[in-house]
Amino acid sequence: MWLADRHSDPELYTAAKHCARPPGQLQNTEEFLHLPHHLLTDIISDGVPCSQNPTEAIEAWINFNKEEREAFSESLRTSLKEIGENVHIYLIGKESSRTHSLAVSLHCAEDDSISVSGQNSLCHQITAACKHGGDLYVVGGSIPRRMWKCNNATVDWEWCAPLPRDRLQHTLVSVPGKDAIYSLGGKTLQDTLSNAVIYYRVGDNVWTETTQLEVAVSGAAGANLNGIIYLLGGEENDLDFFTKPSRLIQCFDTETDKCHVKPYVLPFAGRMHAAVHKDLVFIVAEGDSLVCYNPLLDSFTRLCLPEAWSSVPSLWKIASCNGSIYVFRDRYKKGDANTYKLDPATSAVTVTRGIKVLLTNLQFVLA
């Protein structure tokens, strides 16, 4: 789907299905061996699991027409991004028996099973969170501007520089290309919507203010796509300065520090959650559907969730890991389908049941 959308070539649907298979099955297919150089670069630069032997796949592609393709050898090897098989997703939420939140690290295995890798107690007033590199960052607590970092390797918590001022319901977005974390919108302690944008330089442990949003919003979903932060939905002011559910899409360019509002709106309004996969943004909200947003084509595609999920409207959470989209229910019940996994390349659906950490209220899902 992604390849076909990006290059406007319907014949690539077939190639995309083959590319979704392990390279062991893929290397000798006609579609793969005839892939143009720029398409192969797109595939391998997005990330290929180590176990799929991407180096061998590249060699097979070069050897198919070595005389013409040998010149691409070095650039392909430079573009190759190998990713490990250990997929970790953080769930942040509450158990009914606890006043504090829990940060639960999940391990997602190749057989679609999900197990708990560990958990930490957090404060009970987390206002924003994101994952940057391998570390988890959370903002909030008794002092709303305070930020902590959890080192994924050592599971140790440490204080970071606090935000310049207290903020609630703001959106934290990781921008790896700038080694920075952006905080956008939110509310002041006086319950006034904010259009402020600030960013945290991870290496320097410093917050810096930058250009404001076009429209003040709080509780919006945030997604970073190639250095552009898409701020989706949330709450905005109406003409009487009361708040209303928002359908706006605001784009903040982290290179130019400029913000603009898209001339079209989302198919739904209010609170939502988003995750990026390649050039697409997958969005979930209250209801029974998952929406795929393509900013390059300005298009939306609605994907239906399994029937078992559509009985009770709930705000779900979403994460993108190693080429798959994971959707988590906001409220768990024993026997329910707990996790919905989508392969965007093939539209294959897997439902994982029986996660043993029953958080009654999911605040954040981060990958």
C-alpha atoms as one frame of an Amber mdcrd trajectory, in Angstrom:
protein
   0.000   0.000   0.000   2.687   2.469   1.033   4.817   1.844  -2.071   1.799
   2.132  -4.340   0.675   5.375  -2.718   4.111   6.939  -2.678   4.932   6.179
  -6.304   1.391   6.173  -7.766   1.919   2.811  -9.428  -0.852   0.197  -8.951
   1.465  -2.593 -10.099   3.455  -2.073  -6.904   0.651  -3.603  -4.832   1.867
  -7.016  -5.950   5.472  -6.095  -5.236   4.516  -4.792  -1.793   2.963  -8.121
  -0.877   6.148  -9.910  -1.867   8.283  -7.387  -0.018   6.337  -8.106   3.148
   7.601 -11.671   3.083  10.927 -12.672   4.675  13.849 -12.052   2.279  14.550
 -15.785   2.334  11.385 -16.216   0.283  11.723 -12.864  -1.424  15.193 -12.827
  -2.929  14.467 -14.873  -6.022  11.033 -13.470  -6.901  10.774 -11.597 -10.184
   9.149  -8.583  -8.514  12.043  -8.133  -6.105  14.834  -8.700  -8.615  13.271
  -6.111 -10.935  12.661  -3.485  -8.250  14.070  -0.068  -9.242  17.013   1.168
  -7.214  15.070   3.973  -5.512  12.335   1.590  -4.359  14.833  -0.842  -2.872
  16.510   2.068  -1.082  13.139   3.105   0.370  12.535  -0.403   1.699  15.908
  -0.992   3.343  16.293   2.526   4.778  13.014   2.167   6.672  14.379  -0.761
   8.671  14.675  -4.504   8.064  14.869  -7.091  10.888  18.352  -8.596  11.226
  16.980 -12.140  11.109  15.747 -11.581   7.547  19.327 -11.292   6.233  18.874
  -8.015   4.319  22.534  -7.987   3.224  21.987 -11.221   1.297  18.868  -9.753
  -0.299  20.854  -6.716  -1.475  23.568  -8.962  -2.925  20.941 -11.024  -4.770
  19.480  -7.855  -6.280  22.935  -6.617  -7.387  24.015  -9.979  -8.810  20.852
 -10.208 -10.920  22.316  -7.452 -13.133  25.802  -6.956 -11.749  27.160  -4.913
 -14.641  24.613  -2.102 -14.168  23.949  -2.436 -10.435  27.449  -2.812  -9.006
  27.688   0.979  -8.772  24.792   0.998  -6.274  26.463  -1.460  -3.914  28.007
   1.063  -1.526  24.986   3.395  -1.380  22.640   0.486  -0.632  24.831  -0.792
   2.178  24.996   2.730   3.606  21.204   3.095   3.403  20.508  -0.254   5.052
  19.002   0.076   8.509  18.959  -3.210  10.400  16.661  -3.441  13.387  16.590
  -5.965  16.189  13.810  -8.415  16.857  13.141  -7.230  20.397  10.121  -4.973
  20.118   9.426  -3.021  23.276   6.291  -1.019  23.920   5.664   1.031  27.048
   2.168   1.071  28.506   1.525   3.803  31.052  -1.688   3.510  33.016  -3.300
   2.665  36.324  -4.438  -0.406  38.174  -7.601  -0.108  40.238  -5.669  -0.974
  43.414  -2.982   1.708  42.955  -3.022   5.473  43.233   0.174   5.826  41.203
   0.583   5.006  37.526   2.642   2.124  36.198   5.072   2.131  33.290   4.907
  -1.402  31.909   7.455  -2.551  29.327   6.088  -5.191  26.961   8.094  -7.528
  24.761   6.456  -8.437  21.451   7.830 -11.691  20.013   7.776 -12.963  16.429
   4.941 -15.394  17.203   2.713 -12.404  18.102   2.855 -13.232  21.797   3.253
 -10.296  24.175   4.879 -10.617  27.568   5.743  -8.218  30.383   9.422  -7.281
  30.568   9.193  -5.104  33.662   7.293  -2.305  35.335   7.954   0.832  37.375
   5.768   2.963  39.602   5.255   6.546  38.460   3.572   9.611  39.903  -0.199
   9.778  39.600  -0.437  13.019  37.631   1.496  12.379  34.418   0.555  15.043
  31.871   2.682  13.988  28.887   5.102  11.243  27.858   7.155  10.074  24.895
   9.893   7.623  24.001  13.121   9.094  22.629  15.724   6.586  21.503  15.632
   3.808  24.064  14.586   6.057  26.944  11.183   6.935  28.342  10.435  10.579
  29.220   7.486  11.628  31.383   6.287  15.053  32.529   4.080  15.787  35.539
   3.546  14.872  39.152   2.988  17.232  42.061   5.021  19.823  40.126   3.525
  19.745  36.582   6.623  21.160  34.859   8.987  18.458  36.158  10.367  15.864
  33.702  11.997  12.487  34.344  13.889  10.084  32.117  13.871   6.318  32.542
  16.956   4.651  31.082  15.695   1.556  29.264  18.952  -0.334  29.812  19.348
   0.284  33.558  15.674   0.999  34.428  16.926   3.944  36.520  15.024   7.222
  36.809  16.734  10.601  36.709  15.524  14.189  36.678  15.807  16.277  33.523
  15.588  20.044  33.158  12.034  21.158  34.038   9.782  22.866  31.508   9.919
  26.704  31.587   6.379  26.794  33.045   3.663  24.425  34.215   1.578  22.848
  31.462  -1.206  20.280  31.382  -2.510  18.087  28.544   0.321  19.077  26.216
   1.768  16.811  23.526   5.328  15.448  23.688   6.842  14.344  20.378  10.301
  12.877  19.797  12.261  14.235  16.805  15.330  11.952  16.520  16.812  13.903
  13.602  17.350  16.903  15.886  17.922  14.836  19.056  15.091  16.835  20.566
  11.709  16.424  22.246   8.971  18.928  21.388   6.142  19.995  23.688   3.184
  21.487  21.825  -0.027  23.145  23.014  -1.743  22.137  26.242  -3.381  24.110
  29.033  -2.138  26.489  31.685  -2.957  25.920  35.351  -5.695  28.546  34.858
  -7.347  26.183  32.322  -6.499  28.414  29.351  -5.561  26.733  26.073  -1.964
  27.305  24.981  -0.396  27.644  21.537   3.163  27.527  22.884   5.814  25.278
  21.354   9.020  24.484  23.232  11.677  21.872  22.600  14.146  20.009  24.793
  17.673  19.451  23.465  18.488  16.044  24.902  22.275  16.361  24.703  22.292
  19.807  26.352  19.470  19.161  28.870  17.943  22.550  27.968  14.445  23.745
  26.997  14.031  26.433  24.314  10.913  28.338  23.237  10.141  28.637  19.533
   7.363  29.692  17.128   3.803  29.249  18.356   1.048  27.084  16.921  -1.514
  28.650  14.596  -4.347  27.439  16.839  -4.172  26.772  20.579  -5.058  23.138
  21.328  -4.794  20.699  24.207  -4.843  16.923  24.354  -3.930  16.543  20.676
  -2.221  13.510  19.161   1.294  14.122  17.856   3.285  12.330  15.168   6.719
  13.147  13.718   7.099  12.417  10.018  10.445  13.400   8.466  10.902  16.365
  10.781   7.332  17.632  10.461   5.155  17.237  13.546   1.495  16.551  12.776
  -0.730  17.724  15.619  -4.112  16.037  15.308  -7.432  16.826  16.974  -7.684
  17.519  20.693  -9.619  20.519  21.995  -9.723  24.066  20.618 -11.606  27.248
  21.514 -14.943  27.980  19.881 -16.208  31.481  19.031 -17.346  32.023  22.617
 -13.987  30.853  24.004 -15.437  27.642  25.342 -13.600  24.500  24.282 -14.862
  22.126  21.620 -13.517  18.897  20.067 -11.067  19.771  17.301 -10.758  18.253
  13.826  -7.755  20.351  12.844  -4.449  19.093  11.454  -1.586  21.442  12.332
   1.853  20.898  10.806   4.927  22.184  12.625   8.154  22.084  10.596  11.049
  21.551  13.021  13.596  22.756  10.433  11.999  26.147   9.754  10.039  26.484
  13.036   6.932  27.368  11.028   3.404  26.111  11.620   0.422  25.903   9.276
  -3.056  24.388   9.379  -4.120  21.945   6.672  -7.039  23.220   4.521  -9.012
  20.046   5.263 -10.023  18.408   8.541  -9.934  14.982  10.177 -12.860  12.571
   9.714 -13.423  12.647  13.482 -12.885  15.126  16.311 -11.553  15.262  19.843
  -9.108  12.994  21.633  -7.147  10.557  19.502  -3.812   8.777  19.351  -1.432
   8.413  16.394   1.612   6.437  15.242   3.833   6.747  12.161   4.636   3.937
   9.744   6.842   4.917   6.796   5.057   7.863   5.107   1.700   7.164   6.758
   0.083   8.243  10.018  -2.267   5.724  11.632  -4.889   7.271  13.915  -7.343
   5.770  16.399 -10.127   7.560  18.262 -13.405   6.628  19.905 -15.313   4.237
  17.679 -14.676   1.026  15.799 -12.177   2.063  13.156  -8.540   2.792  12.489
  -7.780   5.571  10.003  -4.708   5.699   7.784  -3.737   9.275   6.882  -1.395
   9.898   3.941  -0.073  13.494   4.161   1.575  13.231   0.727  -1.745  12.490
  -0.975  -3.927  14.330   1.560  -6.037  11.192   1.837  -7.709   9.118   4.558
  -8.404   5.382   4.465 -10.666   3.815   7.079  -9.696   0.330   8.274 -12.249
  -1.656  10.274 -11.265  -3.290  13.540 -12.445  -6.813  14.444 -16.107  -7.072
  15.492 -15.137  -8.071  19.026 -13.682  -4.596  19.479 -16.621  -2.532  18.263
 -19.176  -3.360  20.956 -18.167  -0.643  23.450 -16.751   2.679  22.142 -13.445
   3.394  23.808 -10.398   5.561  23.219  -7.710   3.150  22.101  -3.957   3.675
  21.942  -1.664   2.838  19.048   2.052   2.153  18.491   4.229   1.381  15.464
   6.991  -1.218  15.921   9.201  -3.100  13.461   6.821  -2.709  10.553   3.606
  -3.520  12.435   0.847  -1.420  13.970  -0.285  -2.382  17.486  -3.618  -1.161
  18.871  -4.397  -1.479  22.585  -7.798  -1.293  24.243  -8.276   1.481  26.737
 -10.143  -0.794  29.141  -9.287  -4.431  29.613 -11.639  -7.243  30.603 -10.653
 -10.847  31.105 -11.320 -12.827  27.950 -11.393  -9.774  25.704  -9.051  -9.351
  22.768  -6.297  -7.244  24.270  -4.075  -6.301  21.356  -4.775  -5.874  17.676
  -1.807  -6.132  15.296  -1.909  -4.958  11.690   0.695  -5.572   8.995   0.291
  -2.454   6.786   1.944  -4.113   3.783  -0.479  -7.040   3.605  -3.404  -5.853
   5.773  -3.043  -9.104   7.738  -4.629  -8.918  11.191  -3.588 -10.740  14.364
  -5.354 -10.497  17.717  -3.321 -11.251  20.840  -5.258 -12.242  23.931  -4.515
 -12.531  27.606  -1.965  -9.869  28.497  -1.608 -10.362  32.229  -1.075  -6.731
  33.178  -4.613  -5.421  33.556  -4.280  -1.654  33.599  -7.747  -0.243  34.090
  -6.859   3.064  32.460  -4.244   3.444  29.723  -2.801   6.959  29.639  -0.019
   6.452  27.070   1.292   3.751  24.727   4.819   4.454  23.477   7.127   2.610
  21.099
